[in-house]
């Protein structure tokens, strides 16, 4: 595992075992102590065994010292949790309890309640009662109620309850991890792209983050003044020369750079990467007299402007972006960074959401082109098969060489299927597979006058993936859209023809969204036609349900998705805002407003 590179501890989950306070001759409370505390211990075990922070460490879970039956015990629990840094609470009970006396009243904790479905004691009645109290007090909580009746002495958590506990825990940890961290924009607005026009109020009010801004000239200052870790730079350059293969140069021969110029560019982009890491994290190994620069910006995510003021003159940031977004570098496997191309802050936030929910590297891409079955056949003679055929075509995801190398699809899981793994599972063999699948091509001098190197690979494997995008709409605020689907494996000769219709030196991924037959999910064309921005963040796996839960915690409504209704899990009070799930979401998010406003 890697140590946490951010200032501030990871969020802690606190489990609150709540109990019927009545004692007396029939010993009501006493009869429930073992079962109630057993539920709490089972939940804690489930979460610690299945959830990890982005550093790879198991999520920390603590339990109240006693069961909670009256206000004094609720207050003692709250005091313990406050001292332990608890940001998330899960209340569990098999029985009736005194709702307003025992509930979590902290407005800043993220809350869930599991009421045991058993006939001996009315855990479901308490669940309904306390959720009503939460709603009345404006403290949204997730309600968890198992589908099947259990015997009072059952120790196992039902599978449907496990699913909701893990979904809540994963999303809540992601939300709380962002609190107090920074988004670091290096530069400013790229070519008028809406997402790169940073909105500090969004970061502050919805995510609990601060926005930090550094001019791109800071990179040059640090290069010129030697403000970087010399030892790391030498190690990084040696590793790069050994492992990063140069590809072909598409530029006209008369405009190509000399070997000496290319070598200087490699040195430049490696220094860029080292310096951007230092801007994120700080670095105690910087030269003496650079104490201020040693501190960093405590950035959990960021973006680099690049175009055009930088890239018209200096080598582009494709190498630093691609490698930082990957789950390894010259130090071996390590937690991936989030560095958004063109400082598309809203796409960077989506990448951050995906990373925190999956602990895997994220893909940044243009949502470039829809290819219909007819257009593919006309261009190549090939009849679509598999998921591409089922989706009525596919979408070309491609950008200028900044996607994580993990997206090449050459890494395999234990079953031999293509996968993108958490960094702690990335073996040396996995890392080499990514590097061997990637070439670094001289930048297109039409786009990037200053040169640089773009990563180039083809995703040759079918993998489950979720494409997402956050947009801000005037008068409405932030909205999220997402599409679950698969990367598409085409015959190499087909990929080659289609790829050459755009930039052949950039990493190439074909994506087929899963269709529902309704609205924007009638075909891949409809998904493309309803996509709200030029970029998308793509995460490994089908994480739409987790993302919907996270967005509800953050009060961000989801305007486009293909997640089955039975998988949607939001705070119970959302049901009070009408009978249509998506409409509920918009109305509830509007009523409660951002978390940190």
VOGU-3710 file (C-alpha; in Angstrom, 3 decimals, decimal comma):
1> xxxxxxxxxx> 0,000/0,000/0,000  1,039/3,592/-0,575  0,877/6,134/2,245  -1,747/8,820/1,857  -0,132/11,670/-0,066  -2,762/14,211/1,030  -2,962/16,231/4,220  -5,839/15,120/6,414  -6,977/11,656/7,449  -9,357/9,482/5,486
11> xxxxxxxxxx> -13,013/9,497/6,549  -14,070/7,036/9,222  -17,385/5,157/9,258  -19,138/4,956/12,619  -21,703/2,226/13,316  -24,483/3,098/15,787  -26,257/0,091/17,361  -29,625/1,491/18,473  -31,834/-0,402/20,922  -35,176/-0,382/22,717
21> xxxxxxxxxx> -34,414/1,421/25,979  -37,090/-0,293/28,089  -35,798/-2,425/30,905  -38,144/-3,485/33,739  -39,124/-6,967/34,803  -39,259/-8,405/31,292  -35,756/-7,080/30,495  -36,612/-5,847/27,011  -33,350/-4,020/26,479  -31,250/-6,747/28,006
31> xxxxxxxxxx> -32,767/-9,342/25,673  -31,724/-7,321/22,631  -28,145/-6,339/23,546  -26,393/-9,274/21,905  -28,424/-9,158/18,685  -28,105/-5,392/18,294  -24,352/-5,296/18,897  -23,987/-8,360/16,660  -25,594/-6,438/13,785  -23,130/-3,595/14,333
41> xxxxxxxxxx> -20,140/-5,938/14,340  -21,377/-7,699/11,207  -21,718/-4,372/9,363  -18,253/-3,253/10,482  -16,751/-6,539/9,294  -18,501/-6,316/5,923  -17,224/-2,804/5,277  -13,620/-3,343/6,392  -13,357/-6,526/4,317  -14,753/-5,014/1,129
51> xxxxxxxxxx> -14,006/-1,276/1,013  -10,661/0,448/0,609  -9,452/4,015/0,510  -7,674/5,160/-2,638  -4,366/4,474/-0,856  -5,274/0,791/-0,713  -5,830/0,715/3,056  -9,029/-0,918/4,350  -11,712/1,559/5,307  -11,668/2,311/9,042
61> xxxxxxxxxx> -14,878/1,490/10,891  -15,573/2,049/14,583  -18,565/1,053/16,695  -20,252/2,918/19,547  -18,968/1,743/22,937  -22,502/0,807/23,964  -25,847/0,298/22,384  -27,840/3,522/22,132  -31,237/3,629/23,828  -31,578/7,171/25,149
71> xxxxxxxxxx> -30,157/10,663/24,606  -27,205/10,262/26,979  -25,907/7,274/25,042  -26,492/9,015/21,710  -24,488/11,984/22,992  -21,645/9,740/24,224  -21,520/8,051/20,821  -21,504/11,419/19,023  -18,622/12,596/21,211  -16,591/9,461/20,497
81> xxxxxxxxxx> -17,252/9,722/16,769  -16,330/13,401/16,659  -12,955/12,681/18,290  -12,348/9,761/15,893  -13,066/11,815/12,753  -16,274/10,019/11,809  -17,888/11,543/8,701  -20,294/8,691/7,942  -22,727/6,903/10,240  -24,717/3,716/9,819
91> xxxxxxxxxx> -27,420/3,114/12,416  -28,523/-0,515/12,902  -31,357/-1,970/14,936  -33,528/-5,099/15,169  -36,251/-3,454/17,204  -38,320/-0,437/18,095  -36,306/2,491/19,488  -36,971/6,079/20,474  -36,329/7,744/17,137  -35,617/11,404/17,835
101> xxxxxxxxxx> -33,653/10,485/20,979  -31,377/8,001/19,275  -30,913/9,396/15,766  -27,727/10,969/14,424  -28,399/14,703/14,606  -25,066/15,909/13,180  -25,942/17,871/10,012  -22,522/17,110/8,464  -22,457/13,325/8,717  -23,621/11,157/5,822
111> xxxxxxxxxx> -26,300/8,828/7,190  -27,820/5,417/6,614  -30,155/3,297/8,769  -30,595/-0,495/8,582  -33,771/-1,768/10,187  -33,799/-5,548/10,604  -36,652/-7,331/8,807  -37,835/-9,685/11,527  -41,189/-10,397/13,114  -40,105/-10,762/16,737
121> xxxxxxxxxx> -39,346/-7,050/17,140  -40,376/-4,114/14,915  -37,038/-3,013/13,422  -38,901/-1,930/10,297  -41,214/0,248/12,356  -38,268/2,069/13,884  -36,697/2,411/10,457  -39,806/4,096/9,065  -40,185/6,287/12,142  -36,604/7,518/12,271
131> xxxxxxxxxx> -36,491/8,127/8,505  -39,563/10,303/8,925  -37,728/12,196/11,689  -34,722/12,686/9,392  -36,984/13,978/6,637  -38,778/16,368/8,973  -35,487/17,779/10,213  -33,964/18,103/6,732  -31,292/15,464/7,366  -31,522/13,010/4,426
141> xxxxxxxxxx> -30,697/9,407/5,332  -30,535/6,196/3,301  -32,980/3,558/4,494  -31,991/-0,114/4,276  -34,644/-2,795/4,703  -34,082/-6,396/3,628  -36,541/-8,022/1,239  -37,071/-11,256/3,169  -38,044/-11,827/6,795  -35,180/-13,184/8,889
151> xxxxxxxxxx> -35,174/-15,183/12,085  -34,146/-13,207/15,151  -31,034/-15,352/15,711  -29,695/-15,092/12,146  -26,110/-13,801/11,983  -25,719/-13,387/8,230  -26,475/-10,096/6,520  -28,829/-10,761/3,564  -27,331/-10,228/0,118  -29,643/-7,347/-0,805
161> xxxxxxxxxx> -28,771/-5,578/2,455  -25,054/-6,178/1,827  -25,382/-4,586/-1,620  -26,977/-1,444/-0,198  -24,552/-1,190/2,726  -21,568/-1,453/0,376  -23,063/0,955/-2,174  -23,746/3,495/0,558  -20,342/2,979/2,180  -18,448/3,306/-1,108
171> xxxxxxxxxx> -20,285/6,485/-2,148  -20,139/8,053/1,317  -16,381/7,452/1,623  -15,888/8,988/-1,837  -17,905/12,064/-0,870  -16,167/12,568/2,462  -12,686/11,977/0,993  -13,056/15,115/-1,149  -13,802/17,382/1,824  -11,073/19,867/2,561
181> xxxxxxxxxx> -8,949/18,903/-0,451  -8,025/21,059/-3,453  -8,590/21,174/-7,179  -5,415/22,624/-8,715  -5,793/24,335/-12,060  -2,472/24,949/-13,773  -3,255/27,705/-16,220  -6,808/28,704/-17,019  -9,321/28,413/-19,870  -8,498/26,284/-22,898
191> xxxxxxxxxx> -9,865/27,431/-26,234  -13,176/28,574/-24,744  -14,135/25,096/-23,427  -16,984/25,503/-20,930  -15,653/22,886/-18,513  -12,332/24,687/-18,197  -14,066/27,864/-17,005  -13,683/27,004/-13,356  -16,603/27,541/-11,021  -15,265/27,921/-7,460
201> xxxxxxxxxx> -18,779/27,958/-5,988  -19,446/24,473/-7,356  -16,293/23,036/-5,805  -16,868/24,793/-2,496  -20,612/24,287/-2,088  -21,118/20,829/-3,600  -17,806/19,040/-2,961  -16,393/20,852/0,077  -13,171/21,551/-1,858  -11,107/24,648/-2,451
211> xxxxxxxxxx> -9,846/25,820/-5,833  -6,132/26,546/-6,210  -4,746/28,324/-9,282  -1,153/28,329/-10,507  -0,016/29,973/-13,721  1,702/27,687/-16,234  4,769/29,909/-16,036  5,435/28,306/-12,643  6,502/25,161/-14,515  9,074/27,179/-16,463
221> xxxxxxxxxx> 10,288/28,973/-13,349  10,922/25,694/-11,576  12,681/24,183/-14,593  14,883/27,245/-15,079  15,668/27,608/-11,368  16,233/23,890/-10,804  13,357/23,625/-8,313  12,700/19,920/-8,624  13,995/16,707/-7,093  17,172/16,015/-9,090
231> xxxxxxxxxx> 17,438/12,396/-7,980  13,868/11,628/-8,943  14,297/13,390/-12,280  17,373/11,302/-13,174  15,562/8,107/-12,166  12,456/9,154/-14,114  14,394/10,016/-17,272  16,313/6,729/-17,223  13,077/4,778/-16,772  11,379/6,744/-19,550
241> xxxxxxxxxx> 14,210/6,129/-22,022  14,097/2,424/-21,216  10,322/1,875/-21,187  8,617/4,518/-23,334  8,966/3,585/-26,990  8,887/6,313/-29,615  6,371/5,803/-32,407  6,168/7,186/-35,920  6,226/10,909/-36,708  3,225/11,938/-38,833
251> xxxxxxxxxx> 4,570/15,442/-39,510  6,015/16,326/-42,936  9,723/15,393/-43,023  10,838/18,989/-43,530  9,184/20,034/-40,252  10,289/17,141/-38,052  12,530/17,773/-35,092  16,118/16,557/-34,938  17,227/13,785/-32,577  18,821/16,385/-30,352
261> xxxxxxxxxx> 15,595/18,415/-30,212  13,547/15,298/-29,416  15,924/14,375/-26,591  15,558/17,870/-25,140  11,764/17,531/-25,339  11,894/14,241/-23,428  13,917/15,897/-20,694  11,427/18,754/-20,617  8,256/16,645/-20,317  9,782/14,408/-17,639
271> xxxxxxxxxx> 10,696/17,484/-15,606  7,132/18,743/-16,159  5,730/15,562/-14,671  8,012/15,716/-11,629  7,088/19,368/-11,048  3,324/18,808/-11,408  3,549/16,048/-8,779  5,335/18,491/-6,496  2,626/21,114/-7,097  0,014/18,551/-6,073
281> xxxxxxxxxx> 1,697/16,941/-3,083  4,647/19,057/-2,088  8,086/17,481/-1,820  10,504/17,737/1,136  13,400/16,779/-1,170  13,429/20,030/-3,120  16,633/22,110/-2,922  17,449/24,172/0,169  15,819/27,580/0,096  12,658/26,196/-1,539
291> xxxxxxxxxx> 10,727/25,671/1,667  7,631/27,352/0,240  7,584/25,102/-2,827  8,012/22,035/-0,607  4,470/22,458/0,716  2,341/21,755/-2,363  -1,387/22,468/-2,752  -2,960/19,342/-1,197  -4,576/18,618/-4,561  -6,764/15,538/-4,940
301> xxxxxxxxxx> -7,379/16,482/-8,588  -6,351/19,130/-11,070  -6,033/20,142/-14,693  -3,482/21,591/-17,106  -4,531/24,264/-19,592  -2,001/23,576/-22,317  -3,732/24,839/-25,409  -2,953/27,135/-26,828  -0,639/29,588/-25,112  1,535/26,781/-23,724
311> xxxxxxxxxx> 1,433/24,318/-26,592  2,128/26,930/-29,275  5,556/27,385/-27,697  6,455/24,517/-25,340  6,126/20,707/-25,594  2,622/19,619/-24,687  1,551/17,987/-21,415  0,427/14,665/-22,903  3,225/12,634/-21,322  2,741/14,040/-17,792
321> xxxxxxxxxx> -1,040/13,735/-18,112  -1,000/10,154/-19,410  1,555/8,908/-16,896  0,117/10,736/-13,880  -3,354/9,402/-14,737  -1,905/5,871/-14,916  -1,480/3,564/-11,923  2,315/3,306/-12,157  5,486/5,189/-13,073  9,237/4,885/-12,449
331> xxxxxxxxxx> 8,533/4,093/-8,788  6,365/1,126/-9,731  2,679/0,754/-8,985  1,145/3,701/-7,149  -2,163/5,450/-6,701  -3,163/7,218/-9,894  -3,482/10,988/-10,062  -6,319/12,955/-11,626  -4,983/15,500/-14,137  -7,585/16,743/-16,602
341> xxxxxxxxxx> -6,565/17,579/-20,136  -7,277/21,181/-21,195  -8,099/21,925/-17,560  -11,627/20,617/-18,134  -12,504/20,944/-14,478  -15,890/19,259/-14,778  -14,428/16,248/-16,554  -11,670/16,183/-13,929  -14,353/15,975/-11,223  -15,943/13,025/-13,039
351> xxxxxxxxxx> -12,555/11,319/-13,208  -12,205/11,924/-9,470  -15,640/10,408/-8,798  -14,736/7,361/-10,874  -11,382/6,904/-9,178  -12,804/7,203/-5,654  -15,575/4,695/-6,444  -13,334/2,114/-8,155  -9,742/2,816/-7,005  -8,671/2,446/-10,634
361> xxxxxxxxxx> -7,089/4,806/-13,167  -9,457/6,908/-15,296  -9,736/7,666/-19,008  -10,068/11,227/-20,299  -11,401/11,403/-23,843  -13,191/13,414/-26,454  -16,606/11,974/-27,181  -15,506/12,274/-30,761  -17,633/10,403/-33,319  -20,665/8,129/-33,591
371> xxxxxxxxxx> -20,180/5,258/-36,024  -23,395/3,646/-37,241  -23,368/0,036/-38,515  -24,040/1,400/-41,995  -21,176/3,910/-41,818  -18,754/1,229/-40,588  -19,752/-1,121/-43,413  -19,410/1,637/-45,990  -15,929/2,585/-44,726  -14,569/-0,908/-44,094
381> xxxxxxxxxx> -16,960/-3,567/-45,456  -17,268/-4,974/-41,911  -20,581/-6,025/-40,367  -20,712/-5,145/-36,679  -20,919/-7,971/-34,171  -21,416/-8,397/-30,424  -21,998/-5,387/-28,188  -21,386/-2,935/-31,054  -24,192/-4,541/-33,060  -26,500/-4,667/-30,034
391> xxxxxxxxxx> -25,894/-0,942/-29,380  -26,638/0,103/-32,951  -23,056/1,264/-33,462  -20,443/2,743/-31,170  -18,776/5,965/-30,090  -15,147/6,825/-30,764  -13,364/7,959/-27,594  -10,068/9,670/-28,421  -7,982/12,551/-27,168  -4,455/13,817/-27,578
401> xxxxxxxxxx> -2,555/11,185/-25,711  -3,584/11,920/-22,125  -5,627/8,787/-21,332  -4,211/6,463/-18,667  -2,112/3,644/-20,098  -4,219/1,176/-18,086  -6,944/1,673/-20,727  -5,021/-0,331/-23,343  -6,885/-3,475/-22,239  -3,769/-5,641/-22,108
411> xxxxxxxxxx> -3,895/-6,221/-18,339  -5,727/-9,438/-17,405  -7,544/-10,494/-14,247  -7,301/-13,941/-12,654  -9,871/-15,309/-15,093  -7,894/-14,050/-18,086  -10,299/-11,214/-18,910  -9,096/-7,723/-19,778  -9,323/-5,440/-16,766  -8,194/-2,209/-15,172
421> xxxxxxxxxx> -6,936/-2,970/-11,690  -6,411/-1,024/-8,474  -2,752/-0,095/-8,262  -2,044/-2,580/-5,464  -2,934/-5,408/-7,870  -0,757/-4,065/-10,711  2,161/-6,463/-11,072  5,393/-5,664/-12,896  4,061/-7,843/-15,728  0,877/-5,734/-15,870
431> xxxxxxxxxx> 2,860/-2,516/-16,020  5,044/-3,855/-18,808  1,980/-4,964/-20,751  0,706/-1,365/-20,704  4,085/0,042/-21,718  4,530/-2,479/-24,539  1,086/-1,644/-25,909  1,899/2,074/-26,005  4,079/4,152/-28,276  4,893/7,822/-27,821
441> xxxxxxxxxx> 4,480/9,667/-31,066  5,799/13,104/-31,911  2,956/15,552/-31,425  0,960/16,797/-34,389  2,609/20,169/-35,049  -0,663/21,489/-36,438  -2,235/21,098/-33,024  0,887/21,490/-30,907  3,456/23,829/-32,435  5,794/23,317/-29,509
451> xxxxxxxxxx> 5,933/19,556/-30,024  5,838/16,959/-27,283  4,807/13,312/-27,312  1,324/11,789/-27,484  0,659/8,336/-26,137  -0,769/5,953/-28,719  -2,552/2,661/-28,093  -5,658/0,799/-29,213  -8,029/-0,708/-26,658  -8,180/-4,197/-28,157
461> xxxxxxxxxx> -10,355/-5,791/-25,495  -13,977/-5,769/-24,424  -14,266/-4,378/-20,892  -17,236/-3,089/-18,891  -17,027/0,700/-18,670  -19,046/3,707/-17,543  -18,820/7,040/-19,337  -19,825/10,101/-17,320  -19,940/13,853/-17,547  -20,880/16,676/-15,202
471> xxxxxxxxxx> -22,293/19,902/-16,616  -23,393/23,147/-14,999  -26,640/24,643/-16,301  -27,574/28,239/-15,509  -30,624/28,354/-13,263  -30,339/24,660/-12,472  -26,804/24,023/-11,247  -24,721/20,877/-11,749  -26,215/17,827/-13,449  -24,643/14,443/-14,097
481> xxxxxxxxxx> -25,062/12,175/-17,081  -23,714/8,640/-17,366  -23,807/5,691/-19,706  -22,809/2,140/-18,822  -21,496/0,011/-21,634  -18,414/-1,766/-22,951  -15,233/-1,032/-24,802  -15,442/-2,636/-28,238  -12,934/-5,014/-29,775  -12,886/-4,604/-33,544
491> xxxxxxxxxx> -10,656/-6,468/-36,004  -7,353/-4,595/-36,199  -7,788/-3,848/-39,894  -11,213/-2,289/-39,224  -9,907/-0,214/-36,320  -7,038/0,899/-38,493  -9,288/2,286/-41,239  -11,617/4,083/-38,853  -8,805/5,367/-36,654  -7,066/6,926/-39,650
501> xxxxxxxxxx> -10,197/9,020/-40,257  -9,160/11,078/-37,218  -5,795/11,452/-35,473  -3,844/8,232/-35,850  -1,290/9,200/-33,211  -3,691/9,362/-30,284  -5,000/6,561/-28,020  -8,137/4,984/-29,448  -11,087/3,378/-27,611  -14,393/2,285/-29,138
511> xxxxxxxxxx> -17,362/2,403/-26,728  -20,805/0,811/-27,006  -23,390/1,996/-24,459  -25,916/-0,486/-23,045  -29,334/0,266/-24,537  -32,679/0,325/-22,745  -34,907/1,022/-25,747  -36,056/4,296/-24,190  -35,191/7,975/-24,688  -31,484/8,648/-25,131
521> xxxxxxxxxx> -30,703/4,941/-24,858  -32,529/3,747/-27,979  -29,174/3,585/-29,802  -25,537/4,628/-29,478  -26,433/7,524/-31,772  -28,992/8,803/-29,265  -26,428/8,648/-26,464  -23,957/10,675/-28,535  -26,697/13,068/-29,624  -27,763/13,694/-26,024
531> xxxxxxxxxx> -24,270/13,997/-24,547  -23,864/17,382/-22,918  -20,208/18,282/-23,546  -17,201/17,572/-25,743  -15,434/15,382/-23,182  -16,240/12,332/-21,129  -14,589/10,550/-18,201  -14,567/6,779/-18,561  -14,210/4,427/-15,622  -13,666/0,683/-15,590
541> xxxxxxxxxx> -16,731/-1,350/-14,614  -20,446/-0,681/-14,461  -20,546/1,879/-11,666  -23,668/3,799/-12,631  -25,606/2,786/-9,502  -22,695/3,787/-7,244  -22,393/7,077/-9,095  -26,110/7,812/-8,691  -25,812/7,210/-4,933  -22,759/9,478/-4,721
551> xxxxxxxxxx> -24,522/12,231/-6,668  -27,523/12,089/-4,345  -25,199/12,591/-1,352  -23,718/15,630/-3,120  -27,186/16,913/-4,206  -26,310/16,618/-7,898  -29,263/15,337/-9,958  -28,653/12,757/-12,687  -30,226/13,802/-15,996  -29,234/10,848/-18,187
561> xxxxxxxxxx> -28,492/7,244/-17,197  -29,178/3,632/-18,153  -29,146/2,087/-14,673  -32,071/-0,279/-13,889  -34,535/1,286/-11,465  -34,129/-1,519/-8,923  -30,420/-0,612/-8,587  -31,044/3,077/-7,827  -30,327/3,891/-4,180  -30,922/7,390/-2,857
571> xxxxxxxxxx> -31,933/8,865/0,524  -35,392/7,685/1,536  -36,821/11,215/1,644  -36,441/11,367/-2,168  -39,652/9,288/-2,288  -41,548/12,283/-0,905  -40,895/14,285/-4,065  -43,230/12,412/-6,426  -43,455/8,938/-7,959  -41,002/9,267/-10,866
581> xxxxxxxxxx> -37,456/8,419/-9,767  -35,625/10,884/-11,989  -38,031/13,720/-11,253  -37,698/12,981/-7,528  -33,979/13,438/-7,862  -34,211/16,906/-9,393  -36,807/18,135/-6,918  -35,051/16,733/-3,846  -31,635/18,097/-4,842  -33,210/21,504/-5,410
591> xxxxxxx> -35,052/21,445/-2,080  -32,092/20,388/0,061  -29,454/22,316/-1,867  -25,703/21,820/-1,827  -24,129/20,183/1,174  -21,735/22,989/2,102  -23,668/26,131/1,249
//
